Amino acid sequence: MTSARPSPEAHLLAWQGLEVPLRDDWRPLRIEGGYSKGSVTVGDIEGPIFQVRWIRPPKGADTDGWIKARRQSVAAGQESRGAPRPEGFDSVSWIKNLAVREESKKTVWWGRSPRANALVEILLTNLRGTEVNTQFIKDSLPKLRVVPPSEDSWWRIYSARFFVPAGYRLARQRLATGDIALEFVRGWGERLLVRQVYPAALALERRSMAGWLRDPVFKEHRRFRRETEDRHEGRRIRWTGWKRLPFPLGWITPRRCDSIILQNRDLDRLLIAESQWTEGTDVVPVDKIADGMLWSAA
């Protein structure tokens, strides 16, 4: 992994390479789409506050006129002055307090990040009042960041935080209360599972640490056969071995497998990571992935 470190922001949405600072009582309400195109709606107990949308266009796509086209579509070409320009964005624009219907207005911001190959749109309405929108525009929007795919990234969703090596794309997710798991893929046959289960004390009443390490989050055809086991003071277990398809297909692209589970009593969490890869692939050891969960949560 690179020497990258998490943002100093205490509260942050970090999803699909986009990072937006949040107030401590804000949280994702709705998540849609994937890496190439998607959106996240953020709010609090009273309702939505803002929505961030992104597009990563295919290589060679003409993105020069995207902001102008969106502004024409949303605001009939209108533009307000002084649009915030976060670092990494070469072109930005916005329309403030655009009348939608009687007593209803919205503010829309657009930006292009060529280094990250991303087009971003952020929408706020006046339903939550001036104070909330002003805080977002002043404190969050200028710190918006999009991570290029060539860099390590880190993910923060609800109270779970993960650090992921460059090149991995999210393939599957489970965002259950107290059990958040993300599965990433990279290249041919490389998979990375990161998972946090909390509170750990309650989770360990349901099954042992080895049971949680063995517990499949997502359906998988390959079966694990353990070769080595390393236990440390009852708070850390690491297994290595192979994952193969059932007989007689076990010879088809077998994968090495390295998995680890840690109990962190300070966080009251079980931290789980599993890496799969084919022979000859350079991968990051799972203990480094697990350590990343610790310092990204600090």
N, C-alpha and C positions, 0 to 999 in steps of 0.2 A: 504494500500500500504506500501511497505517497505520504509526504509530511503534512498534508492538509489537516486542518483541525476544524472542529465545529464552530459555527458562528457564535460570538459572545452573547447573542440575544438569548434572554432567559426563556422566552416563549416564541415559537416559530412554527410555521407550516413549511415543511420541506417534503415535496411530493413531485415525482416525475421530473426532477431536476430544477424545479422552481422553489425558491425560498422567499417567504414573506413573513416579517415579524408580526406577531399577534399580541394583543393585550391578554393578560392571564385568564380572563373569563371568556375569551373567544375560542371557538373550536369548529372543526369541519362539520357541516350538517349534511352535505351531499357531495359524493364523488362520482364523476362520470368519465368515460373514455379511457385513453391510455397515453403512451408516450408521444405518439404522433399528433393526437388531437384529443383534448379533454377539457374538463372544468372541475373546479372545486368551489362550493358555496360555503362561506364561513359566517357564523353568527354566534349568538349567545342564547340564554334562556328565553329572551323576548322574541327572537326570530332572526332572520338573515340580516347580515350587515353588508357584505360585498361578495361578488363572484369574480374569480379569475379564470379566464379561458386562455388556452394556448393552441397554437398550430406549429408543427415542425414540418415545413413543406418539403417535398422531394428535392433531391439534388438537381440544381439547374433551374429551379422554378423562379419566375420573375416576381420578386417580393417588393420591388421599388414602389409600386403603386398600391400596395395593400392598405396602408393607413388611409390614404386618400379615398380609396374605394369604400372602406368601412365607415369613414366619416360621412361620405356621401349617402351611404345606405342608412345610417343611424340618425344623422343630424343634418341631412340635406346639405352637406358641405360646410356647415358652420364650424368654427374653431375658436376656442378661447385662448388667451395668452397665458404664458408662464407654466406650461406643462412640465411637471417634474421629470427629470432625466436621470434615472438610476444608472449606476456604473455598468458599462457593457452595452448600453443601448445607443445606437447611432442615430435613431430617428424616433421622435415621440410627438404625440399630439393629444389634445383632449377637448371635450366640450363640457362645460360646467352648467349645472342647473337647467338642463334642457327640459322644457315642458312636455310631458307625456299626455296627460289629461288633467282635468280640473284638480287643482291642489296636489298634483303629483309631478315630481321632477326627478331627473336622473343625471348623474355625472358619469361619463365614459372616458377612459384613458386607453390609448393605444401605444405600443412600443415595439421596435424591431431590434433584436439582438443578433447581429450577423455571426459573431463568434460562436454562439450557441445554436445558431440556425433556428431561432424561435421568434414567432410573432405572438404578442400577448395583448389581451384585451381585459380591462378591469371595469366592472360596472358597480356603481353605488346608486341607491335611491335615497329620497328624502324621508322615507318612512320611519327611520330611526332618529331623525333630528340632526341638527347642525353639529352638535358637539361630537357625536360619534364619527361622522364623516370627516370632520376637520381633523380629528386625531389620526384617522387612517391616512389621510392625504399628507399630513405633516410628519408622522412618525413611521409609517409602514411603507407607503408607496415609494419614497426616495431610496429605500433600502431593498427594494425588490431585486432579486438576483436569479439568473438562469445559468445553470452549470453546464458547460459543454460536455458532450458524451465522452470525450477523451480524458476527462478528469474523474477522480474518485468523487462520489456524491454521498450525501447522507440524507436520511429520511426521518422526519418527525411527524407522527400522526397520532393524535390524541396524546397520551402520555408515553408512548413507545418511541424509541429512537434507535436507528440503525445506521451503521456506516458501511457503504457498499463500494467495492472496487470499480474502476472504470470499465465501461463496456457492457455491463450487465443491464438487462431490460426486465422490468417487472412482467411476469407471466401470469401469476395467480396470487390472490390475496384473500385473507380471512380477517375481518375486522370485528371480532366478537368482543363483548365486554369481558375484560380480564384475560383475553387470549388473542393476541394479534400476531399474525404470521404473514410473511411475504416470501414468495418464491421468484427468483430471478433466473434468467437464462443468458448465456453468452456463447457465441461461436457454436461449435458442433459438440453436443453432449455435455456441456458445462452447465451445472445447476447450482444455485446457492439458495438455501433456505435460512431465513432468520426469523426468530420467534421470541416473544416475551409473554410469560404467563404470570399473572399476579392476582391477588397476593400469594406469595410463594408458600406461606405457612398453610393456607387453606388448600392450595393445589397439592401439597405433599400429603395431605390427609386422604386425598382421592387416589393417588398412586405414587409410587416411589420415583426417585430421580431417574433410575434406569427405565422405569415404565414410561415416563414422559419422553425420554430420549428415543424410546422404541415406538412411541405413539405416532402414527402417520397423520399429518395434517391434511394432505391432499392425496387423492387416489393415485397409485403408482403400480405399474405392472412388474417392475423389477423388485427382486427380493434381496434383502441384505444378509450377508454372511460375515460375521465378525471374525477378524484375525487377531487383533490386539485390543487390550483394554488397559486404561490407566485411570486409577482412582486416587483422589487427593483429599484426605481429611473429611470424607463424606460430603463435600460441598462441590466437587468437580469430578465429572466422569467424561472420558474421551474414548471413543471407539474408532478403529479403522478397519477397513475390509473391502468387500466388493458388493456391487449390486448387479444382479444378473436376471435376465428373463427366465421364466420357468422352463424346465426340461421339456423338449429337447432344443430350445432356442437360446440356451445360455451362452452360446458362442457368439451371438450377434451383439456386437458393440457392448461388451461389459464395461462397467464404470467403476473406477476407484471411488471410495466413499470415506469421508472423514467427518465425524460428528462429535459435538461437545455440548455439555450442559453444565451451567454454573448456577449455584444458589448464592445470590447476593442479599445478605440479610439487611444491609443498610437500605437498599431499595425495596426489599421484600419482593423480589422477583426471581423467577427462573429465566435464565438467558440461554437460548438454544441456537446453535448454528450447525448447518450441515452442508458440506460441499461434495459435489459429484463431478468427475471429470474422466476423460479418456486418457489412456497412456500417452505420454509425451507432451501433455498440456501443462503449462506453468500456471499454478493456482496459488492463491493466498491461503495460508494455513487457517483453520477455523478458530484457533485460539486468538489470532489477531483480530478476526471478525468479532469474537466475543469481547475482547478487550475494548474494541471500538464501541460496543454498546455501553460499556462502563463509563469511558471518559466522555462520550457524547451525551450521557445522561447527567453528568456532573453539574 
